[in-house]
Amino acid sequence: MYLSSNTFRSAWLTIVGLAIMSLSCISDESVFTQDRLEALCDQSLPMCSTQGSCVLDETTYVRNIFPGGFRSIVRNDFDEETLVVRILLTETIAPGTELHVELQSSDCGQIEEERIADVDLFEESGSDRTFTFELDFHDDGDHLLSVFSDMNAEYLLSVQPE
């Protein structure tokens, strides 16, 4: 069968166009979640005189909104690990000036915290709109993770013990 150069060129452009379209389906959100399942944080799990709304681990992420706070439980099987907390801003409305991330130990006696204050949080998140915090676990067991900000934004949050 003979194909004219125009037919061949047309078929080639169609294939290239489909390849480009399939690559454009990869979003920041899909890269951020990396095959994790969305946690439906609608529970009341008592810890440290307050409540977490779900249990997060390396297989889950949460979708939420600022302003306000979010609390969850993070389980750790080993002493002296680090918890990496990542926040991706998916919709930005008003920047705010404070972002506070806190991890309480399983006995509620120790607190690790990171705070960004007195800056434009959207500028601080950079071109990838992501924040990364590293907090030390001091023991094994359940830990309370709290996140608070005054910015007005939708976000995804994931955790990774390392």
Wavefront OBJ file of the C-alpha trace (Angstrom):
o trace
v 0.000 0.000 0.000
v 1.329 3.391 -0.990
v 0.979 6.384 1.396
v 1.498 9.854 0.073
v 3.839 12.144 1.954
v 0.846 14.280 3.013
v -0.925 11.243 4.507
v 2.249 10.171 6.298
v 2.834 13.723 7.598
v -0.770 13.956 8.778
v -0.554 10.617 10.603
v 2.761 11.646 12.185
v 1.343 14.981 13.399
v -1.661 13.184 14.860
v 0.597 10.809 16.823
v 2.785 13.661 18.059
v -0.313 15.666 19.039
v -1.736 12.745 21.030
v 1.592 12.240 22.789
v 1.731 15.918 23.781
v -1.872 15.819 24.999
v -1.174 12.754 27.143
v 1.842 14.485 28.706
v -0.247 17.547 29.480
v -2.526 15.368 31.618
v 0.274 15.113 34.188
v -0.528 17.797 36.741
v 1.283 19.085 39.808
v -1.387 17.349 41.886
v -0.849 13.921 40.290
v 2.916 14.222 40.714
v 2.472 15.332 44.338
v 0.100 12.517 45.314
v 2.138 9.786 43.536
v -0.360 6.921 43.746
v -1.423 7.850 47.278
v -5.051 7.526 48.352
v -6.976 10.547 49.552
v -7.759 10.289 53.264
v -11.284 11.363 54.136
v -10.470 13.108 57.374
v -13.880 13.058 59.036
v -13.130 11.180 62.259
v -12.577 12.260 65.859
v -9.457 10.525 67.145
v -8.529 11.743 70.667
v -4.897 12.657 71.269
v -3.041 15.185 73.448
v -6.209 16.791 74.877
v -7.564 17.430 71.380
v -8.569 15.404 68.323
v -7.084 14.370 65.014
v -9.418 13.905 62.081
v -7.631 10.925 60.455
v -4.474 8.822 60.385
v -1.968 9.814 57.692
v 0.938 7.730 56.429
v 3.130 7.387 53.350
v 0.232 5.867 51.371
v -2.251 8.729 51.909
v -2.689 12.459 51.425
v -5.316 14.986 52.474
v -7.059 17.758 50.528
v -8.047 20.757 52.657
v -8.364 24.550 52.784
v -6.785 27.425 54.665
v -7.413 29.658 56.595
v -7.628 27.559 59.682
v -6.100 24.446 61.103
v -5.896 20.734 60.461
v -4.948 17.921 62.853
v -4.174 14.294 62.114
v -2.458 11.336 63.691
v 0.838 10.072 62.251
v 2.123 6.672 63.347
v 5.807 5.951 63.744
v 7.291 2.512 64.312
v 10.861 3.634 65.012
v 12.679 6.005 67.372
v 14.686 8.895 65.965
v 13.044 9.116 62.552
v 12.153 12.313 60.749
v 8.703 13.166 59.453
v 8.711 15.042 56.148
v 5.530 17.101 55.717
v 4.798 18.456 52.234
v 2.109 21.000 51.377
v 1.160 21.806 47.770
v -0.979 24.903 47.223
v -3.513 23.956 44.540
v -5.555 27.169 44.497
v -4.220 30.449 45.812
v -6.583 33.268 46.784
v -4.933 35.479 49.456
v -1.370 34.869 50.707
v -1.496 35.369 54.468
v 1.677 35.711 56.544
v 1.846 32.681 58.860
v 2.210 28.930 58.413
v 2.753 26.760 61.475
v 3.437 22.996 61.468
v 3.697 21.135 64.779
v 4.346 17.495 65.729
v 3.618 16.342 69.292
v 5.271 13.214 70.662
v 3.271 10.110 71.487
v 3.268 11.026 75.217
v 2.311 14.635 74.319
v 5.349 15.878 76.271
v 7.575 17.057 73.422
v 6.789 19.340 70.501
v 8.689 19.791 67.247
v 7.559 22.808 65.256
v 8.348 24.875 62.199
v 6.901 28.337 61.638
v 7.048 30.713 58.710
v 5.906 34.193 59.735
v 5.770 37.784 58.532
v 6.271 36.938 54.833
v 4.042 36.591 51.779
v 3.412 32.837 51.878
v 2.677 32.574 48.151
v 6.090 34.075 47.364
v 7.674 31.851 50.011
v 6.209 28.700 48.398
v 8.130 29.428 45.202
v 7.253 28.613 41.634
v 6.271 25.032 42.540
v 3.845 26.310 45.260
v 5.228 23.739 47.727
v 6.358 23.843 51.345
v 8.493 21.072 52.874
v 9.055 20.690 56.610
v 11.204 18.138 58.463
v 10.175 17.366 62.039
v 11.879 14.867 64.342
v 10.001 11.994 65.918
v 11.310 11.536 69.468
v 9.803 8.111 70.014
v 7.648 5.495 68.371
v 3.849 5.412 68.490
v 1.098 7.827 67.503
v 1.966 11.521 67.082
v -0.330 14.506 66.628
v 0.391 16.599 63.521
v -1.129 20.106 63.500
v -1.018 22.580 60.619
v -2.332 26.149 60.761
v -2.232 29.105 58.389
v -3.967 32.434 57.855
v -3.592 32.238 54.060
v -6.644 31.659 51.896
v -5.805 28.653 49.727
v -6.688 25.077 48.860
v -3.906 22.580 49.477
v -2.777 18.962 49.468
v -0.741 17.605 52.384
v 1.339 14.441 52.519
v 3.666 12.917 55.101
v 6.652 10.631 54.745
v 8.591 9.114 57.664
v 12.305 8.882 56.824
l 1 2 3 4 5 6 7 8 9 10 11 12 13 14 15 16 17 18 19 20 21 22 23 24 25 26 27 28 29 30 31 32 33 34 35 36 37 38 39 40 41 42 43 44 45 46 47 48 49 50 51 52 53 54 55 56 57 58 59 60 61 62 63 64 65 66 67 68 69 70 71 72 73 74 75 76 77 78 79 80 81 82 83 84 85 86 87 88 89 90 91 92 93 94 95 96 97 98 99 100 101 102 103 104 105 106 107 108 109 110 111 112 113 114 115 116 117 118 119 120 121 122 123 124 125 126 127 128 129 130 131 132 133 134 135 136 137 138 139 140 141 142 143 144 145 146 147 148 149 150 151 152 153 154 155 156 157 158 159 160 161 162
